[in-house]
């Protein structure tokens, strides 16, 4: 005999209450036996009813299959089927239909149940793919990622809600507890995070909020403690963390050697968010940091040596170099990592050393060189090997 569900026990009590007035108060044994009989009858009736309903549904599918078979033996059918646990209880109830090739695919309502008859997952399939609003209940356990200490204050059962389109989460994924408190809310488009992913303390205050764009970290990543105090904040650009790094001389802490703006290693998702199995997307960092923004390098004496701007590791705009004395050494511009326009080199005494132009990274036009005393050293085209060596070796 299958174990009675809470609903079946409730119905047995209602039947027992109707019979109770006919049993003498002193006959305790009869009262116990009567309740047991009521519970048995209700359980059997529910089981028989379920089997009848299954026969009707499966019969409908079978009848549809038989009646739709044409003279060539081809068939197109749709209906509801059930799968059961060993004790006869329904484990899965789903609508199906045949596709153009005759294969049966999920289509229509889809519901799964635990061994007590309580619903676990409910939603709809359209042409074999999850679609619309789906709900999952966690009554006796939490998803693994919610077993951390920070989630201990939330109470079971948890309810997980998400919207799907063509088999992918497309909308908001929300998990709430028994008191309707949010544990998380994640915005997704076509299965990828896009927008805010927010996680909460049981107090209702935010624990962490991360911004995504097309699956990549893009924007602020902020964490707070249970009191609502900000404990950390980072910013990302296209999956890379924006970092400001200052490197100092080990022997002289007050001397700065490098002041860099960087984009950290690229953080990519190795798996997507899995709503069905209750698993969050996993991420992994790979690659090397890239210079991004204005960067400065200094001589050991503290004088600036090089200053220029980068965009994701590529030189852009004006770049300048200086001697340890502070005298300008080289100045020129980059376009997408290639030298462009006029470039000038100087002697340490401040006089020009080499002057020439670049187009798309190539030397063009007339180039001129001067001696340290200011005399013209040579003047010729950009193809002059002596000038070319002097210029390209200065950067």
N, C-alpha and C positions, 0 to 999 in steps of 0.2 A: 504494500500500500504506500503510495507517495506521501511525503510529509505534507501536512496541511499548511496552507498559506494563511497569513493574518486575516485576509478577507474571508476565507473559508471558516476559520475559527469564529469570526464575528457572526456569520450566518448560522453556524451551529448553535451559538448562544441564543440567537433569536428563536430558533426552533425549540430549543430546550425550555425557554421561558414560556412558550405556549403549552408545553406538556407538564411543566412543573406543578401546577395546581392540582393535578390528578394523582400525584404521588404523596403518600403520607410523609410528614416531616421527619418522623423517626426513622424512616427507611433510607439511611444514608447510602447503603450499597446500591439500592435501586436508582438513586439519583445519579451516582457516579456512572453506573452502567448505561443509564438513559442518555447522559451527555456524550459518552463515548460512541453510542449508536448514532446519535445525531451528527457527530463529527464525521463518522464513517460514511453516512449517507450523503452528506454535503460534499465530501471529497470525491466519492464515487460519481455523484451527479455532475460535478465539475469536469471530471475526467471524461465521462461519456459525452458531455456537451462539447468539450473541446475536440474529441474525436469526430463527432458528427459535423462540427463546423469545418474541420479539416477535410472530411470526405466531401462536403459541399464545395469547398474551395478547390481541392484537387480535382474533384469531379467536374467542376466548371472548367478548369484548365484542360482536363482530358477531353471533355465534350467539345470544347472550343477547338482543340487540336484535331479531333476526329471529324467534326462538322466542317472544318475549314480545308480539309484535304481534298484537292481537286482530282480530276481524272488522271493526271500525270503523277499523282502521289506526293505532290508538294503540299506543304502545310504552313500556315501562319497562325499562331495562337498567342494568347496572353492570359494571365491569371495570377492567383496568389498561391504560394506553396509554403510549407512549414517543415522545419527540421526540429528534432526532439532530443532531449536528454534520455539516457537509458531508462529512467523511471517514467517516461512518457510525457514529462512536462515540455512545453514548447521552448526551444532554444532560440530559434530564428524564424521570423515570418517576413516574407518578402514577395513583392510583385515581380513578375518576369514577363518577358515577351520574346518573340523570335525576331532576329534581325533579317536582313535581306538574304543572308546565306543559310538561314534556318537555325542558327545558333541561339540558345536561350541566354538572354542577358537581363540584368536587373533593370526594372522599370516600374516605377510607382513606389508605394510605401515600403519602408524597410525598417524592421524593428527586431531587436535582440533582447533576450531576457536572461536573468540569472536563475539559479536552481530553485529559488523561492518564488519565481514568477514575477519578480520585480523587473521593470523595464530598465535596460542598460543604455541602449542607443536607439534613437528614433530620428528618421529623416526620409528623404525622397531621392530616388534615382530617376534620371531621364536618359534614356538610351545608353544605359550601362555606366553612367557617370553621376557622382553625387551632385545634387543641385538643390538650391534653396537653403532653408534653415535646418540645422541639425542640432540635436541635444544628446549629451551623454551624462549619465549619473555615476558618481563614485560614492557608493554607500558605505563600504567597509574598508576602503583603502584609498590612498592618494596616488596620483601619478608620481613616479620616482622623483621628478624634479621639484616636487612640492614637499619632500620629506625633510628639508632642511630645518634647522632650529628656528629660523626667521618665520616659518609658517606654522609653528606649533599652536599659535593662538586661534587659528581658524578651525571651524567645527564641521565634521561630516554630517550629512552628505554634501558633496560638492557637485555643482552643476556646471557643465562645460557647454557653451553655446557658440556656434560659428555659422557663417553663411558661405555657401559654395556656389561655384559656377563652373560647369564643364569639368567637374572632378577636382578643382582646385579651390582652396580657401580664397574667397574674394569678398572682403569686407572686414568685419571685426570678430576676433576670437576673445570671448570673455569667460572667466571662471569665477563663480561666486560660491560662498559657503552656506551653511544652514541658516545663518542670520542675514543672508543676502548681502554680505560684504564681498567686495571684489578682491580677488587675489591677483589677477592680471587682466590686462586688456591690450591686445595686439592688433594693429591695423595691417592688413595684407592686401595685395593685388596679385591675382593669378598665382597664388601660392608663395609669393615672395613678400617679405616685410617691406612696407612702404608707408611711412608715417611714424606714429609713436608706438613704442612698446613700453607699457607702464606696469610696474609691479608694486604691490602695496603691503604695508604692515597691517596687522590685525586691528590696529587702532584706526585704520582708515587713511592714515597719512601715506604719502608716496614713499616707497623704498628705493626705487630706481626708475628712471625714465630715459629711454634711448631713442634717438631719431634715425630713421632709415630712409633710403631712397633706392627703389628697384633692387632690394635685397642687400644693399651695401650700407654700412654705417655712414651716416652723412648728417652732421649737425651735432647737437649737444648730447652727452652721456653723463647723467647726473645721478648721484646717490645721496640718500638722506638716512639718518638714524631714526629710531622710533619716536624721538621728540620732534622730528621735523627739521632738524639741523643738518645743513649740507655738509657732507663728509668728503666728497670728491666730485670733481667735474673735469671732463675731457671733451675735446671737440674733434670731429672727424670730417674729412673731405674725401668723398669717393672711396670709402673703405680704409683710409689711412688716417691715423691720429696726428693732429697738428701738435708739434712739439717745439718748444723754445728751449734751446740747450746752450748753456754757458760753460766753457771749458777753461779752467784756471791753471796757472803754473803751480806744480806740486810744491815747489820750494817757496814760492811767494803767492799766497792765496789771494792777495789783492791785485795780482796781475792777470788780466784776462787774455787768453791766447786765441780763443774762437768764440764767436757769438752767432749761433746758427738758428734758423727757422727750418724745421724739417717736417716731412710727412713720414710717419713710421711705417713699418712693414704692412703690406696689404692684408687686411683681415677679410677672409673669404668664408662663406658658409659651406661646410662639408656635407651637411644634411639640411633639409628643409623642415619647417615645423610640421609635425605629424599629429594632427588633431585626433584621428581615430585611435592611435595607440598612446596618446597623452605624452608626447615627447617634443621638447623644444629644439629648434635648429641648433646645430653645433657649429662652432666657428674655429678657425685656425689662422694664425698669422704667418705669412711667408714673405720672402724677399728682403731687400735691403732698404734702409731709410733713404728718402730723396730730399734734396734741398728744395725748399719752397718758401719764397719770400726773400727779404733782404738778409744777406749773410755778410759777416765781417770776420776777417782774420787779422791778427795783430803780430807785430814784431815782439821779441822778448822784452824790449825796453818799454812796451806799452803803446808805441806808435802804431797807427793803423797801417796794415800792409795791403789788404784787398777788400773792396766793398762792391757788391753787385747783387742783382735780383735774379731769382730762379723761379721757374714754374714747373713743378713736378720733375725736378732734376735737370731741367734745361735752362741754359742761360738766356735771359731776356734783358732788354734795355741797356742802360749805361753801366759799364764796369770800369773801375779805377784801381790802379796799383800805386803804392808809394814806397819810397826808400825808407830806411830806418830813421833817417833824419827828419822825415815828414815831408820831404820834397816829392812832388808828383812824378811818377815814373812812366806810367802808361795810362791811356784813356781811349775808350772806344765803345761801340754799341754792338749788341747781339740781337738778331731776329731769329727766333725759333732755334737757338743754339748755334747759329752761324754768324760770323763777323759780318758787319754791314756798315757802309758809310765810311767816314773819315776816321782813321786811327793815328795816334801820335805817340811817339816814344821820346823820353827825355834823358839827358845826361844828369848826373847827380848835382851838377851846378845849376840846373834849372833850364839850360838851353835845350832846344829841340835836337833830337838825335835822328829820328826817322819819321817821315810823314807819307801816308798813302791811303788808298781807298780799297774797300772790299765790296763785292756784290755776291750775295748768296754764298759767302765763305771763301770766295776766290779773289786774289789780288787783281786789280784792274787799273788802267790809266797810268799816269806819271807818278813815280815815287822819288822822294828826295831824301838824302842823308847829309848830316852835318858832323863836323868834328867837334870835339869837346870845347874848342875855342870859338866855335860858331862858323867855321868855314865850310862851304859846300864840299862834301866828300865825294858825292857822285849824284848824278841825276839821270834817270833813265826810266824805261818801262817797268812794269811790275814783274816782268820775266827775269830781271836781273838777279842772278843766283845769290850774289852777296847780300843785296837788300832783303831778299826773300828770307834768307837764313837769319839775318839780324832781327827782322820783324817777328817771324813766327816763333823764335826762341825766347822772346821777351814775355810771353804770356804763360 
